[in-house]
Amino acid sequence: GGGIGGLTCAVALRDCPNIELNLYEQAAQITEIGAGITVWPRTWMFLKSMGLEEDLLTILPEGYSDEPSR
């Protein structure tokens, strides 16, 4: 589906030459619902390794830092 898990899986598999990828979403339209998503440091490192950092930084609130808080 078009949620965080389905999209992350699709990105991870997009460069696999022997896998044909089709992504289906039940909702007729993708919209924001006001819910937040927490991305823990290890998850952020994984998303960065997939080449998603630049795209994600464009939609994150100002002042975001991937430095651990003290």
N, C-alpha and C positions, 0 to 999 in steps of 0.2 A: 504494500500500500504506500500511500504518499506521506506517511508519518516519518518521524525521525529514524526509526529502525529500518523501514523499507527503503527510504532514500539513501541511508548510509550503506546499506547492503548493495544497492544498485551502483553506487559510486565505487565501492570496493571491487565489484565484479566487472565494471565497464571495460577494462582492458584485457580481460581474459579471452583469448582468441577462440576458444572452443565452447564458449557459453553464449547462447543467444538470450538476450535479456528483454523481457517485457514487464513493464510496471503498470499495475492497475490500481485505481483508487475508487472506492465505493461512492464517495461524496461527489456530487455533480460539480462542485466548485471548491477550490482550495481557498480558505479564508482564515484570518486570524480569529482566535476565539478568546483572546485575552489571557490565556494561560502562559506561564513562564516555563522555561526549560533550564534546569541546572546542568551545567557541563563541568564535571570534576576535572582536575588537572590531568589525570591519566587519559581521560576521554579526549580532552583538548589535544594532547600530544598525538593521539591516534588520528584525530581529524586533520591535524596539521600534516601528518605523514601521508595522508591521502590527497594532499594538495588543496584542502578546503579553507585554509586559514584566511587568505585574502578575501574570498567571497563572504565568509562568516563575519569578518571584521567590518564589512560595509553595512551589516544590518544590526550589529551590536550597539548598545547604548554607549554614548561618549564616556570616556573615563575607564573603559574596560582595560584590564591588564591581565596577562596570563601569569604574572608573578604571584607566588603564594602569599596570602595575607598573613600577617603576623599578629 
